[in-house]
Amino acid sequence: MATGAASVTDAGGRELSQRGPGAYFGESSLLSGELTMATVTAGAFGCSALSLDADAFQRLLGPSGEAHVQVRASTYNIAVSLASNLLFR
């Protein structure tokens, strides 16, 4: 996420977490190719998010795939921060 806040809920509507700037979601679906059972909803004041398609996500991870998710997450957060500063000034 670039700006704002969002909540993550399960299929039953139970809130699982709150997300804010620098947070990311959907990575498990991109890794597995499966649909997720969570819904991300913008907060009361909205939010803006950057997105990656599956091919771009795989390029970000590199050849080791899932093993580098945590290491690459910091790189991703830096990229989101930089893009946010450029796009949402």
GROMACS elastic network, one bead per residue, 0.5 to 0.9 nm:
[ bonds ]
;  ai    aj funct       b0    kb
    1     4     6  0.75905   500
    1     5     6  0.80132   500
    1     6     6  0.87194   500
    1    19     6  0.78353   500
    1    20     6  0.63573   500
    1    22     6  0.53870   500
    1    23     6  0.53815   500
    1    24     6  0.60382   500
    1    25     6  0.84954   500
    1    47     6  0.74052   500
    1    48     6  0.61601   500
    1    50     6  0.62815   500
    1    51     6  0.87016   500
    1    80     6  0.73429   500
    1    81     6  0.89420   500
    1    84     6  0.86776   500
    2    20     6  0.78723   500
    2    21     6  0.50054   500
    2    22     6  0.61642   500
    2    23     6  0.80815   500
    2    47     6  0.74066   500
    2    48     6  0.54704   500
    2    49     6  0.50795   500
    2    50     6  0.66586   500
    2    80     6  0.63927   500
    2    81     6  0.68587   500
    2    83     6  0.79938   500
    2    84     6  0.53134   500
    2    85     6  0.85997   500
    2    88     6  0.81873   500
    3    20     6  0.68751   500
    3    22     6  0.80578   500
    3    46     6  0.83565   500
    3    47     6  0.52724   500
    3    48     6  0.52240   500
    3    49     6  0.70159   500
    3    84     6  0.76128   500
    3    88     6  0.82839   500
    4    19     6  0.85899   500
    4    20     6  0.59665   500
    4    21     6  0.63492   500
    4    42     6  0.78258   500
    4    43     6  0.71640   500
    4    45     6  0.68632   500
    4    46     6  0.58779   500
    4    48     6  0.65614   500
    4    49     6  0.88585   500
    5    18     6  0.71419   500
    5    19     6  0.56460   500
    5    21     6  0.70665   500
    5    41     6  0.86849   500
    5    42     6  0.61593   500
    5    43     6  0.51189   500
    5    44     6  0.80995   500
    5    45     6  0.76329   500
    5    46     6  0.67522   500
    5    47     6  0.56762   500
    5    48     6  0.85868   500
    6    17     6  0.86395   500
    6    18     6  0.58304   500
    6    19     6  0.52058   500
    6    20     6  0.65255   500
    6    40     6  0.63668   500
    6    41     6  0.52874   500
    6    44     6  0.84518   500
    6    46     6  0.76856   500
    6    47     6  0.69613   500
    7    15     6  0.67668   500
    7    16     6  0.75685   500
    7    17     6  0.58772   500
    7    19     6  0.60316   500
    7    20     6  0.88692   500
    7    39     6  0.80469   500
    7    40     6  0.56151   500
    7    41     6  0.53929   500
    7    42     6  0.66061   500
    7    43     6  0.67060   500
    8    13     6  0.89219   500
    8    14     6  0.84301   500
    8    15     6  0.57843   500
    8    16     6  0.54419   500
    8    17     6  0.52436   500
    8    18     6  0.61447   500
    8    19     6  0.74836   500
    8    25     6  0.89997   500
    8    38     6  0.64152   500
    8    39     6  0.55428   500
    8    41     6  0.65476   500
    9    12     6  0.75997   500
    9    13     6  0.52955   500
    9    14     6  0.52086   500
    9    16     6  0.52037   500
    9    17     6  0.72226   500
    9    37     6  0.86279   500
    9    38     6  0.54774   500
    9    39     6  0.52563   500
    9    40     6  0.65607   500
    9    41     6  0.80688   500
   10    13     6  0.52933   500
   10    14     6  0.54815   500
   10    15     6  0.65813   500
   10    16     6  0.66639   500
   10    37     6  0.61108   500
   10    39     6  0.63677   500
   11    14     6  0.75095   500
   11    37     6  0.57769   500
   11    38     6  0.60992   500
   11    39     6  0.74354   500
   12    15     6  0.89258   500
   13    16     6  0.89262   500
   13    38     6  0.88355   500
   13    39     6  0.84647   500
   15    18     6  0.79258   500
   16    38     6  0.85785   500
   19    22     6  0.84053   500
   19    23     6  0.58200   500
   19    24     6  0.78058   500
   19    25     6  0.87091   500
   19    40     6  0.89013   500
   20    23     6  0.56099   500
   20    24     6  0.86335   500
   20    47     6  0.84890   500
   21    24     6  0.85790   500
   21    47     6  0.87342   500
   21    48     6  0.88667   500
   21    49     6  0.86957   500
   21    80     6  0.86918   500
   21    81     6  0.81909   500
   22    76     6  0.86892   500
   22    77     6  0.55063   500
   22    78     6  0.81329   500
   22    80     6  0.64747   500
   22    81     6  0.66180   500
   23    77     6  0.74255   500
   23    80     6  0.89601   500
   24    27     6  0.75829   500
   24    49     6  0.88780   500
   24    73     6  0.86396   500
   24    76     6  0.87710   500
   24    77     6  0.81268   500
   25    28     6  0.78907   500
   25    29     6  0.89774   500
   25    40     6  0.83278   500
   26    29     6  0.54270   500
   26    30     6  0.64773   500
   26    31     6  0.88447   500
   26    36     6  0.76351   500
   26    38     6  0.89547   500
   27    30     6  0.50032   500
   27    31     6  0.61137   500
   27    32     6  0.85959   500
   27    57     6  0.82609   500
   27    69     6  0.86912   500
   28    31     6  0.50636   500
   28    32     6  0.60664   500
   28    33     6  0.80702   500
   28    34     6  0.81494   500
   28    36     6  0.78651   500
   29    32     6  0.52172   500
   29    33     6  0.52992   500
   29    34     6  0.52432   500
   29    35     6  0.58424   500
   29    36     6  0.59403   500
   30    33     6  0.53604   500
   30    34     6  0.75392   500
   30    35     6  0.87671   500
   30    53     6  0.80954   500
   30    54     6  0.56794   500
   30    57     6  0.73612   500
   30    58     6  0.83261   500
   31    34     6  0.81863   500
   31    54     6  0.81601   500
   31    57     6  0.86004   500
   31    58     6  0.81640   500
   31    65     6  0.79783   500
   31    66     6  0.68727   500
   32    35     6  0.84858   500
   33    54     6  0.86370   500
   36    39     6  0.81590   500
   41    46     6  0.88576   500
   42    45     6  0.76310   500
   42    46     6  0.51060   500
   42    47     6  0.56990   500
   42    48     6  0.84828   500
   43    46     6  0.51106   500
   43    47     6  0.68560   500
   44    47     6  0.87781   500
   48    84     6  0.89597   500
   48    88     6  0.88780   500
   49    80     6  0.87985   500
   49    84     6  0.87283   500
   50    80     6  0.72432   500
   50    83     6  0.83353   500
   50    84     6  0.83490   500
   52    55     6  0.78799   500
   52    56     6  0.56986   500
   52    57     6  0.58723   500
   53    56     6  0.54349   500
   53    57     6  0.61892   500
   53    58     6  0.87431   500
   54    57     6  0.50477   500
   54    58     6  0.61798   500
   54    59     6  0.86765   500
   55    58     6  0.51823   500
   55    59     6  0.63063   500
   55    60     6  0.87035   500
   56    59     6  0.50469   500
   56    60     6  0.61993   500
   56    61     6  0.87435   500
   57    60     6  0.50279   500
   57    61     6  0.63330   500
   57    62     6  0.86756   500
   58    61     6  0.51114   500
   58    62     6  0.61252   500
   58    63     6  0.79471   500
   58    65     6  0.68253   500
   59    62     6  0.51026   500
   59    63     6  0.78429   500
   59    65     6  0.88931   500
   60    65     6  0.89253   500
   60    72     6  0.73644   500
   60    75     6  0.87632   500
   60    76     6  0.79237   500
   61    64     6  0.69528   500
   61    65     6  0.53566   500
   61    66     6  0.72828   500
   61    67     6  0.86160   500
   61    68     6  0.62910   500
   61    69     6  0.65903   500
   61    71     6  0.89702   500
   61    72     6  0.63149   500
   61    73     6  0.88939   500
   62    65     6  0.59153   500
   62    68     6  0.80340   500
   64    67     6  0.59185   500
   64    68     6  0.64034   500
   65    68     6  0.60638   500
   65    69     6  0.72192   500
   66    69     6  0.52797   500
   66    70     6  0.85441   500
   67    70     6  0.77555   500
   67    71     6  0.84598   500
   68    71     6  0.52000   500
   68    72     6  0.57773   500
   68    73     6  0.82179   500
   69    72     6  0.51918   500
   69    73     6  0.58207   500
   70    74     6  0.71567   500
   71    74     6  0.60668   500
   71    75     6  0.73711   500
   72    76     6  0.61056   500
   72    77     6  0.85771   500
   73    77     6  0.60557   500
   73    78     6  0.85843   500
   74    77     6  0.50302   500
   74    78     6  0.62788   500
   74    79     6  0.86538   500
   75    78     6  0.51557   500
   75    79     6  0.62550   500
   75    80     6  0.86810   500
   76    80     6  0.61170   500
   76    81     6  0.85340   500
   77    80     6  0.50434   500
   77    81     6  0.61049   500
   77    82     6  0.86124   500
   78    81     6  0.50575   500
   78    82     6  0.61806   500
   78    83     6  0.85594   500
   79    82     6  0.51447   500
   79    83     6  0.60214   500
   79    84     6  0.83783   500
   80    83     6  0.51206   500
   80    84     6  0.58888   500
   80    85     6  0.85122   500
   81    84     6  0.50898   500
   81    85     6  0.62277   500
   81    86     6  0.87353   500
   82    85     6  0.51783   500
   82    86     6  0.63769   500
   82    87     6  0.86959   500
   83    86     6  0.50929   500
   83    87     6  0.59569   500
   83    88     6  0.81710   500
   84    87     6  0.51483   500
   84    88     6  0.54320   500
   84    89     6  0.76759   500
   85    88     6  0.57096   500
   85    89     6  0.58056   500
   86    89     6  0.62991   500
